[in-house]
Amino acid sequence: MDGNVVFALALTLFAGLATGVGSLIAFFTSRTNTKFLSFSLGFSAGVMIYVSLVEIFVKAKDSLVGELGEKQGYTFTVIGFFAGMLLIALIDKMIPKHENPHEIKKVEDMQAGPSNDEYDKLMKMGIFTALAIGIHNFPEGIATFASALQDPNLGVAIAIAVAIHNIPEGIAVSVPIFFATGDRKKAFKLSFLSGLAEPVGAFVAYLILMPFLNDIVFGMLFAGVAGIMVFISLDELLPAAKKYDEAHTSIYGVIAGMAVMAISLVLLV
């Protein structure tokens, strides 16, 4: 396994384990910093949208056009882009709304406390939320891995954006499980383990795709990655940022994320 692959896998591990950070925030702070979370989620969405449409989609198109010609290459890029969106949409469709990891949870929810007859329901909700996050993080791991493998600098930016996105998911797992068990360690462990689906997704991609990786496979994979990240941004990150929002904090985060990504790409040219 060469150094680039190890680095790409390490980035997916970093991004996935950010769910544990969300869990720690839930346990060791008394209030949710909604302004910070709103800005951070908006920032993450800005990074993902900008880099997907300006960098990843273009690289996918260049790769496919070089192999298949202008018209066919562009057509397959568009197909790959929307196939990525369809994949993540189907995954979201399979997750019941009340167990969806992107349903907003706050640290304050831990102080209110449930009634006795809610404990079993909360435990079930927490476990299913952890499973939902695991399923959801699998394609995100593939996206982060593929990006880092092609361009390590791009991979770092995407890994940071995905990590920010995973922090509220850690809160979503920890709050109901802590309420149901009163056990911080158990809540943290499930949150932590759900994040491991990200590097597992990357490793599966490595095992399955690496032997067949050529310009056409890479182009289709990268087009799909762009679609996945745009869908995540529009369907999950921005709505979550607006729910946490107090004013225009989330849109400031989006603009800041795009600007930081744009400046970093200019400096790398």
N, C-alpha and C positions, 0 to 999 in steps of 0.2 A: 504494500500500500504506500503510494508516494506521498510526499509532503503536502501537496495541494489537496489531496483527498482527506488527509488527517485534519488539515486546517478547516476544510468545509464541514466535516463532521463535528469538529469542536465548536464551530459557530452555531450549528443547529442545537447542540447540547446547551450552550449558553442561552439561546433564545427560549428553548423549551422550559428550562429550569426557572425562568422568570415567574412562572406560576407560584413557585415557592416564595418569591419576594412578596407577591400579593397576599399570600397566606400570613407571612410575618407582619405585614402592615395591618392586617385585620386583628392580630393578637396584641400588638404593642403600641398601637395608637388609639386615642380615645375618640377621634373624629376623622371622617373621610375628608381629605383635602380635595374638594370637588373641583376647585379652580385648577389645581395642578393636574388632576386626572383628565379634565376636559381638554386642557392645553396639550397634554402628553398624547392623548388619543388622537387629537386633531393633527398633531405633529407627525405621528406615526402614519396616519392616513395620507398626509401631504407627501411624505417620503415615498410611500408605496405607489400612489397614483402617478407622481412625477416620474419616478424611475421606471415604472412599468410602461408608460406611454412614450417617454422620451428615449429611454435607453434599451430596455429589455425587448420590447416589441420590434424596435428597429434592428437590433442584433439578430433576432429571430428571422426577420424578413431578409436581411442581408445573407444570412446563412442559407435559407431556402431558395432565394433567387439565384444565388451562385450555383446551386445544384440543379434547380428545376427550370430556370428561366424566369423572366420578369412576371408574366401573368400567372403562371402556375405557382410560382414561389410565393407571390403575394396572396393568392387565393388560399393556399395551405396555411399561411401565417394567420389569416383571419379565421380559418376553421379551427386552428389550434387555440387561438385566443378565446373564442366563444366556447370551445370544448372545455377549457379550464374553468370558465364561469359556470358551465353546466355541471361539472363535477362537484364543485364546492356548493352549488345550489342544491343538488341532490342530497349531499351530506347534511346540509342544514334542514332539508325537508324531512329527513328521517328522525330528527331530534325533536321530541315534543316541546312545545313552547315553554311550559313551566319548568322544564329541566334544561333549557337552553343555557349554555354558559355565558351568553351575552345579555341575559336578563340582569339588570342592574342590582347590585348588592352594595350596601354601605357598612362601614365599621359600626355605625350607630345601631344597626340592626341587631348587633350582638348584645347590646345593653337591655333591649326591650324584653327579651325572653319569651319563649313560647308557652302555651298551656300544655298540660300533661298529655292530652290526646294528640298533640301535634308532633311528639318526639319521633315516632316511627315514620311518619310522613316526611319529616325533615331529614332523617337518616337516609331514607330511600332517595330523596331529592338530591342530597349531597353526593351519594354514590353514583347516581345516574348522571349528575352534572360532571363528575370526574371522568366517567366513561365518555360522555359527550365531548368533553375537551380533548380526551385522548384521540377519539375518532377525527375530530376537527383539526387537531394539530398534525396529523399524519401528512396530508398534502402540503401543509405549511412547511414541514420539514423537508419535503422534496423540493419545494420552491427555494428555500434558503440554501440547500445543498447545491442545487443546479446553478444558482446565481454565483455562489462562492467559488464553485469549480471553474466557471468560465472567467470570472473577474473577482479576485479576492477583495478588492476595495469595494466593489458593488455588494459583495456578500456581507461585508461588515455593516454597511448601511442598512441592508435589509434585515440582518439579524437583530440590530438594535431596534428597528421599527417593530419587528415581530415580538421582541422581548417586552417592549412597552405595552403592546397590545395584549400580552399574556398576563400582565399584572392584575387587572380587574378580574380575570378568569380565576386567579388564585383566591381572590376574595369570595367569588361566587361558590367555590367548592368549600372553603373553610367555614363560612358563616353557618350553613345548615348542619354540617357535620359536628361542629363544636357544640351547637345547641343540643343536638340529639344525644351526644355522648359526654359532653363536658370535658373532653380529652383533647387538649391542644396538639399533643404529639400525633394522635391519630388523624386529626384534621389536616395537619401540616403534611403528614406522610402521604395521604391520598392526593393532596394538591400537588406535592412534589412529584409523585409517580405519574400523574396525568400529563405532566409536562414532558416526561420521557418519550411520549409518542412522537415528539418532534425528531429527535435523533434516530429513533427507530424507523421513521419514514425515510429519513435520509439514507440510512444503512440499507434498507430494502431497495431504494433507488440505485444505490451503488452496486448491489449484488445483481439486480435485474438488468439495469440499463448500461452499466459500464462496458460489458462485453460487446454491446451492439452500438456503442456511441460513435456516430459519424455526423456529418454536417446536417443531414436530413433529420435524424433523430434528435440532435441537439436543437435544431430550429423549431421543430414541433414542440419539444419539451419547454423551450424558453417561451414560445408563444403561449402555451398553456399556463406557465408561471405568471406571465403578465395578466392573463385573464383572472386567475385565482386571486392575485393581489388587488386588482381593481375591484372585484366583487367583494372581497373582505372589507375593503375600505368603504365602499358605498353602502353595503348592507349591514355592517357590524360596527366598524370604528366610528364613522361619523354619527350614526344614530346614538351610539353609546356616549360619545362626546357631548352631544346636544342634551342628553338626559342629565348629565352631570353639570351642564353649563349653567352659568349665572348671568352671562351677558353675551358677548361675542368672542369669548375666550377660545372656543373650539375652532372658529374660522381663523383666528390669529395663529393658532397652532398649525393649521393646514398650510397657511401662507409661509410660516416660518420653516416648516418641514420641506416645502417645495424649494424655498430659497436656499436652505442649507444644502440640499441635494444638488441643486443647480450649480452652486458655487463649488462644491466638492468635485463635480464632474468637469467643470471648466478647469480647475486646478490640475486635474489628472490628465487632461488632453496634452 
